[in-house]
Amino acid sequence: MSDNHNARNDATGDDSIPPWHRALLGGAISAIPGTREKHDGEINTVAVAFFANLVVALAKFGGYFVVHSSALLAEAIHSTAVTINQGLMLRGQLTARHLATTEHPFGFGRERYFWGFMVSVVMFGIGAVLSIGRGVLAIASGEEHEIALIWVPYAALTVGLVMDGTSLLQAIRQTRRSKGDLSYRQYIKRAKSPEAPLVLLEDSAAMFGLFFAYGGITLSLITGNNIYDGIASILVGLVLTAVSWILASRMKSLLIGESALPEEMDAIREALTGPEEVREVLYIRTLYLSPNDLLIETKVRFDPDMQFRDIATAIDRMEQDIRSRIGHARLISIEPDIPETSDVELPGYKSSEGES
């Protein structure tokens, strides 16, 4: 019991939870090469993305008010939505570090998944809908306007290119440290931590959006037809729709609850079946309570000649073995069973890994 409690204290780090503004500043500073600030890598990623998109949003809105480009407005809305998203993700990261309470005995780790889902809602509701709506309105109304200061939209988009590119590089570095030999697609599908994949997807969408905005504004200038500007705005909205759908689907799965990864299940089986006292592992059920908290619940059949103290000692050894293999397996419940005891059937469930 004490091991579980200490493990949860180590995981949450409640004594060192910074307020949101200090976390943002500290994360951004520690992402600069040569600094010695110690911050979580994912907070660095979120902090860099927050400040980058804040600067980009201001630059794009400034450019829009000068030249009134629909594509530039769509990009400004996009950057605003992403800035809000980074704030939501930081809130989730900080809240998730609070210690468990009587009302929430398993802690607040799923806050990160909840706010990750809210990010997808904001991206679609603010970014995608407004961008598509603005583009459709521009095309339907046939509004014409001449861009007098040609350099203004390009300057605003270039600021976005530099800042979003910087944020994307930070997300790629963080992803490479986490994904190992996995492809980016596999990493996004398997990752239990929502922040780095989310920033990676958002910044990738931002680069596509900038490409469409550059193209739409350039074609409008060359042809004198602002329909291309409206089309670019719609394309930006469609990119945001696709990303928000991917994020919503991923966060939904994490909120419902996902099991351990296949390689983690193999490690758990090895730890449970290794002791000579074990006759059979009746079932293994796992659940990620948060990216750093894996719950393991299993029923093991022991040698019927074993005494209670021997069974308890064997269970302690098995728990230690599992934790040595999977560091974030913090909550482990091993129920002993002997052949003479009739087993209570548990509700069955369907799993792609074949567990039952």
Buried (B, 14 or more C-beta within 10 A) or exposed (E): EEEBEEBBEEBBEEEEBBEBEEBBBBBBBBBEEEEEEEBBBBBBBBBBBBBBBBBBBBBBBBBBEBBBBBBBBBBBBBBBBBBBBBBBBBBBBBBBBBBBEEEEEBBBBBBBBBBBBBBBBBBBEBBBBBBBBBBBEBBEEEBEEEBEEEEBBBBBBBBBBBBBBBBBEBBBBBBEEBBEEBEBEEBBBEBBBBBBBBBBBBBBBBBBBBBBBBBBBBBBBEEEEBBBBBBBBBBBBBBBBBBBBBBBEBBEEBEEEBBBBEEBBEBBBEBBEEBEBBBEBEEBBBBBBBBBBBBBBBBBBBBEEBEEEEBEEBBEBBBEBBBEBBEBBBBBEBEBBEEEEEEEEEEEEEEEEEBE
